[in-house]
Structure formats: structure tokens, C-alpha cells
Amino acid sequence: MMKKHNTVKVVLITILVLALLSWIFPVATFQTSYAEEGRIQMGLFDLFSYPLTAFASFGYIAIFILVVGGFYGVLYKTGAYRTLLDSIVKKFKGKEKIVLAVIMCLFAILTSVCGLELGLIVFFPFVFSLVLLMGYDKVVAALTTVGSVMVGLAGSTFSANNSTILTQVLGVELTTEIVTKIIILVIGLVLLVFNTIRYADSHKLKGAKKSAELASGYIPEEQKGKKKKIWPLVLILDLILVIMVLGFISWSEAFNLTVFDDINSAVIGFKVFGFEIFGKLLGNVPAFGTWSVAELNLILVIASLIIAFIYKVKFDDYMQSFIKGAKEVLKPAALVVLIYTCLVIVFYHSYQLVIYKVILDLTKGFNIATTGVVAILSSALNVDASYAFQSVVPYLASVVTDQTVYPLIAVMFQSLYGAVMLVAPTSIILMGTISYLGVSYKDWLKNVWKFALEFVAALFVIFIILVLI
């Protein structure tokens, strides 16, 4: 039973460690200067109230995961979903490695360009089922999805999701060091594909029966053999992906395009007899380029209703299937709240800057080693990249007066954040994925550490080269 809830145990231990640190280190802030304000210890009642605070601020992500689960619950009910998966597996039989490589490249590029690291969770269950049906184990499924998203985060190019603090504090542009970012993306992908394929070759499941048994936990076996037309399902899934790309890519910041902002303003402001009809009906609709996963909830619900209509799923069956699917992801959704509780702790008890200052004071000015260590620690302590950067980058900029290294600092924090999220217990995507797949945190670390170490080593080589040139 304890192994079954391994990820929950790991996150709870992390929460307790962070709470303990509030008793050891004083609070430190940085506005225009560094200041310590004494200790603000975390108490027992805080341990139970902070998850509520986390849900109030970040519960929309947990709800998004539940909606994704409900969406797949409806897909399972149609029978066409299993037909689609079986047809893909049959079509690419003998070319499974190519399929894995293509998925990893696609996910990494979408994350890098569009900032779809959380949005891609929509397609995680699809990839899980596909990988398992191709005869690979659950670690391969996790490496394919989590690994590619984290590589995309590390090699973030045109995504503005987490770059606001870096651009404002360091004065860099979104496209600053774009060639370096592309190199990081490519190197990360090469290392990921190599390590995943190497692991997959040595852990391929023996026999189609074992594969089917493993996959049946993610796609109902009873749907097998119910041949239904799959083109409507494929079309809807493709449309969801297109909408996600349009909604998340930073059109104005990355490409200086304001066409979607203008269209959004025109639609919302359209009046009939002086009444803003669309503005009132649609409500506060964000323009393409400014979407979050909150907007995807509506898209998935509408898509699931259309799919249910096309495949003649009765409304009662639709609701039952949606609820059943949501129940399947209750634990990952709960983990989201617990992990964001870690963020609440380090935010309310701001002791982390004390640690960063001690490390940065070991050297004078900019140093790759100390800056790298601080970037790694801030990534591990903070769930969200923007909070990780905010926790130390303003202070670092006050210490490092040589602004010529600011572009490198921006690259270091962004790339190391992606690398750290491969292994950190505060990684939403990682912990949610292995929890859903039933992979223990220990098993994950045992199988990913080589890739993570190789990736971090490659990043520091790149950093050193940038300093030398």
C-alpha cells in the first residue's frame, strides 16, 4: 500500500522538510537592498491551512487535470479511441522507435516554442496508451512525455510563459541567445532520444499479452474489437492541438504580431444597437497568445460533448464516463495541490534567499559554479519557474554588475530549471505523471539519473563556452 502511494509520501516528506527549514533559517527579502527579518516558523495549523491557500491560487491546474481525465473517460466510451490506438500500433509495427522519437521531438518543440508544458498534459494519456500498446513499459511512457517537455522547457525559445522576470530584471529580450537556446534544445533531444531508446531496447515487454495487460489499465480492454470510424476523433484531436498552439504561442512578444489581440478586441467590442453582444455572451475571453490551461477546460468539455454526439453516447452515459475518467486522475490532481503547498511555504517563509546569498558570496561577481548551484536550488524549491527566478535573480543582478553576462544568466536559469524538473519532487508534470502511471519516485530516479546528469553536464559545457567567447 505504501508503494502504491509512493509519490504522495515523497511530496509529504518534501513539505515537512521545507517546514523544518523555516525553523532553521531566517526570512530574507530584497527590494533595493538585502535585509533579514528573523525567523517565521511554520506551525502545525499552517500545515493544514496552506493546502487550502494553494488550492485557492493554483486549484485551476488541478481542475484542468480532472477535466483531462473526464475527457478521456468519454473517449473510452466511444470505442473509436481504442480503434484509433490499435490502428496506429498496427501501422507502425516495427517502427516503434521512430514513433517514440517523433513524439519526443514534437512535444519538446511545442513546449519550447509555444510554452505548452502544462497544456500538453491533454495528450499524455494518449501517448501513455500508445507506448504501452507498442510493447514498452511505463518508464518509457514517462520518459517520452516528461523528458520531452522538460527538454523543451530547458531549450525554451519563443515561449514567454516564464521569461517575464528574466526580461524585466536582466533587460534581455525573448530572442536573446536564441541560437544557444536552439542548441540546448537539440542537444537535450539527442540525449533524451538516445537514453530512452537505450532503455526501451533493454526493457521491452515480452509478448503482446503482457503489453495488453499493462495497457488495459489505461484503455479499457472491453473496447477492443469495436470497430468504429476514427476520422471524426482524429479531426477533433487535431483541432484541439491547433487551438492550443494558437492560444499559447506568444504572438505579440515573440513575433510582434498583434492581429489576434485586434481580432479579440473587435469581437468583444462588437455592438448590436449599442449592446456588446459577444462581450456579454462570451465573458472575459483572453486573446490567442495569452491563454492558460484554464481556457482549455472549456475547449475539452465542448470537444467531449461533440465527440459524444458524433458517436451517439447518451447524455447519462456521457456524464457517467466523464466522472469515471475524472476519478482516475484524482491522485495526480491532489498531488498538484500538495506540490503547490511547497511553493506557499517557501513564499510565506522566505528563507531561501539566505541560502542563495551564502552560496553567491563564496565568489566575487559572476561565477558559473555558484550561479549554477543557485539556479538548481531555486528551481527545486519553487514549483513555478517565474517564482524560482523571482526568488534570486533580482538579488543576483545587484551582485553582478557586469551586464554583459546577463544573457548567459538568463539562459542558465531557464535551462537548468527544465533539467531540475526532471528529478525534483516539486515538479508538477513529473510527479503527476509517475503517480498516474504507478511508477515509484525511486524507480524513476534510478532510470533517469544518467540522462539528467548528461544533460546538466552538457549545459555547463555550453555555459563555459559562452563565457570564453
Secondary structure as GFF3:
##gff-version 3
##sequence-region A 1 469
A	DSSP	alpha_helix	6	24	.	.	.	ID=ss1
A	DSSP	beta_strand	28	30	.	.	.	ID=ss2
A	DSSP	beta_strand	34	36	.	.	.	ID=ss3
A	DSSP	alpha_helix	44	78	.	.	.	ID=ss4
A	DSSP	alpha_helix	80	91	.	.	.	ID=ss5
A	DSSP	alpha_helix	96	114	.	.	.	ID=ss6
A	DSSP	three_ten_helix	119	123	.	.	.	ID=ss7
A	DSSP	alpha_helix	124	133	.	.	.	ID=ss8
A	DSSP	alpha_helix	138	142	.	.	.	ID=ss9
A	DSSP	pi_helix	143	147	.	.	.	ID=ss10
A	DSSP	alpha_helix	148	154	.	.	.	ID=ss11
A	DSSP	alpha_helix	164	170	.	.	.	ID=ss12
A	DSSP	alpha_helix	178	202	.	.	.	ID=ss13
A	DSSP	alpha_helix	208	215	.	.	.	ID=ss14
A	DSSP	three_ten_helix	221	223	.	.	.	ID=ss15
A	DSSP	alpha_helix	231	248	.	.	.	ID=ss16
A	DSSP	alpha_helix	251	255	.	.	.	ID=ss17
A	DSSP	alpha_helix	259	269	.	.	.	ID=ss18
A	DSSP	alpha_helix	277	282	.	.	.	ID=ss19
A	DSSP	alpha_helix	293	310	.	.	.	ID=ss20
A	DSSP	alpha_helix	315	328	.	.	.	ID=ss21
A	DSSP	alpha_helix	330	348	.	.	.	ID=ss22
A	DSSP	alpha_helix	352	360	.	.	.	ID=ss23
A	DSSP	alpha_helix	368	381	.	.	.	ID=ss24
A	DSSP	alpha_helix	385	390	.	.	.	ID=ss25
A	DSSP	alpha_helix	393	399	.	.	.	ID=ss26
A	DSSP	three_ten_helix	403	405	.	.	.	ID=ss27
A	DSSP	alpha_helix	406	420	.	.	.	ID=ss28
A	DSSP	alpha_helix	428	437	.	.	.	ID=ss29
A	DSSP	alpha_helix	441	468	.	.	.	ID=ss30
###
